[in-house]
């Protein structure tokens, strides 16, 4: 008799999940992360896998952070880390000329998204974001029972006017991704200031700057520098992208003292491990030119890939950040599977509401060339 | 929009024949209160009488029975929930009382006869040893006017909109007035019905309109299983801008579903050629109407997410077919072969049967294994042929290892593999269609 049916038939009484679990949780489809690389390689029958799906830094962490990871004393594994990332907050604050208490560090920037929504939203409230942007703002709100207003991008950019028009009395937080993942578009300093001026202090405005360190253009705003002018502004940063410690999970938010004091109430202390805190400190203190080297790699790869895609007749959306989007003639999720068989992992963009588009992370030339060859093969 | 509580009438009673009139009166009264016509309410009450009597005598005598009447707006659904023991299970087959040996003397009782007076009947295994037996009766709606209309002339920029009731009815009327299509779902003939389906949250409709508000096209989509959304259309009413309109509708359908529980989008009833390249061809579906010629249509699919891969089970007979299909579809699957090694298979199997009379269609799903798979299947086929159901499908969940034992049984009873629908079950669903030419 099949085990599942046997348990269905003869099992002890199960909890009534229909009654116990709120409908907005029951109805939420949990995100299924990719399997570990060895499992994927087994499933797809590929001997090697180029990871071009998560916007990781192919150069890894700066040398100082690598040293921290290598030399972490095993006995320290038994000791709790600083519960509120004490030294790291001081270092970040010093970098930006703000108070350490204006900073909250989380287990990746994803965790600080949850802190903010928990702090400001309750049932009946809403948040505003774009339709084609990082999905986690939307997910956290949905499984917390909060309404999400997703505003369509306009010419691949956040539509400031439409977002402002969507605000009502129940709007608590507006999430902007600057530069936007996946389009790489950004609001200039003037646009962001004008938006913040118009919002006033009625809502919290979050500017997610996960890809801040990749942007070199003059008019790109540094959200940190605006904190003193806009107490309702919160800025997110991460160590996962430019600093290459995605595997350690660490990111942070910064904002006005009183606002951060409120968010701190929803923050789980001790969620950031000790190696991550020390490696992040080393990232901030890097003087070896890690950012410059990464930017050079991204520039070279992006130019190469843009040229190759254009030559293949495939439209490209290439803005800021260490990624670009390619439009395919057919299904992106099918292309994902075909490319996996070739040992290339990209991000299909249907989940970002860009059907038939894929996002490709900029990597070393060897990986870029392998991707181009595989794409030519599957589209032939 | 009506509050959910206003759409349900519940009754709990002991399954004893002395309570028969309580059950039938409750269902009939609730059906009328939910807007079902007098004749339809009576038919639902008659089916309730058959089912209640059957449950009292064969299935859960003296046990607690929950009866729930649900206002589906376009139909009324009656659900009978009860706990069962293994011994009673065989009686839950719709064809339990059918005698295969004597073709002229099919016993007319129980679920079989109840199924004749209603539009749909289904049995669902739920948590906590509970069974839900559900019957549905549709409301009567006037059909769309038959007048054929001139092609829509479009003006200016096109826009996607979520139509109000009149917009939904207008879209459905345009679909109904298009070329005849045997595979078009029957609800597309009744604009009011679709408006009620949308109001009940059973489906969504999106349309494209021009600057003057003229409907240029539309699409209807709804959850088909827990993780699969079925899309009807897009229907385009202006051929010169077909590509543009179809793409707008498809993009909107995807945008509305991609961040829900849906993992895939399926289309079994046809779509404009301009967007076929965005889908993957699953296979061919045959439809045999009550009268007229057979129709054939391609089944299309697209995953909305990355394929996480999964494990599926098969008998040796279909291993080659599955390997070939998964290779063709580039789906990563670990295929595990299941063999009969003499283990015990005691008891009666159960198949759930969803009879959709309006489409002359029945869908069988295995709910419970047993040692009588072949005999049970034959009883069902006999019953469905007697009922003049022309389109018989059997859905096997490839993620449930015990269901693999049905593969040979199905093939020897003239079922043919139609296609695989990824993630439509615990894992993928393998759809078999009964081959009428071989029976």
Boltz contact constraints between the chains, C-beta under 6 A:
constraints:
  - contact:
      token1: [A, 2]
      token2: [B, 402]
      max_distance: 6.0
  - contact:
      token1: [A, 9]
      token2: [B, 129]
      max_distance: 6.0
  - contact:
      token1: [A, 14]
      token2: [B, 127]
      max_distance: 6.0
  - contact:
      token1: [A, 14]
      token2: [B, 128]
      max_distance: 6.0
  - contact:
      token1: [A, 29]
      token2: [B, 261]
      max_distance: 6.0
  - contact:
      token1: [A, 32]
      token2: [B, 308]
      max_distance: 6.0
  - contact:
      token1: [A, 43]
      token2: [B, 309]
      max_distance: 6.0
  - contact:
      token1: [A, 43]
      token2: [B, 332]
      max_distance: 6.0
  - contact:
      token1: [A, 44]
      token2: [B, 332]
      max_distance: 6.0
  - contact:
      token1: [A, 330]
      token2: [B, 277]
      max_distance: 6.0
  - contact:
      token1: [A, 331]
      token2: [B, 278]
      max_distance: 6.0
  - contact:
      token1: [A, 331]
      token2: [B, 302]
      max_distance: 6.0
  - contact:
      token1: [A, 333]
      token2: [B, 303]
      max_distance: 6.0
  - contact:
      token1: [A, 334]
      token2: [B, 280]
      max_distance: 6.0
  - contact:
      token1: [A, 336]
      token2: [B, 306]
      max_distance: 6.0
  - contact:
      token1: [A, 337]
      token2: [B, 307]
      max_distance: 6.0
  - contact:
      token1: [A, 337]
      token2: [B, 330]
      max_distance: 6.0
  - contact:
      token1: [A, 338]
      token2: [B, 330]
      max_distance: 6.0
  - contact:
      token1: [A, 350]
      token2: [B, 258]
      max_distance: 6.0
  - contact:
      token1: [A, 350]
      token2: [B, 304]
      max_distance: 6.0
  - contact:
      token1: [A, 351]
      token2: [B, 258]
      max_distance: 6.0
  - contact:
      token1: [A, 353]
      token2: [B, 255]
      max_distance: 6.0
  - contact:
      token1: [A, 355]
      token2: [B, 254]
      max_distance: 6.0
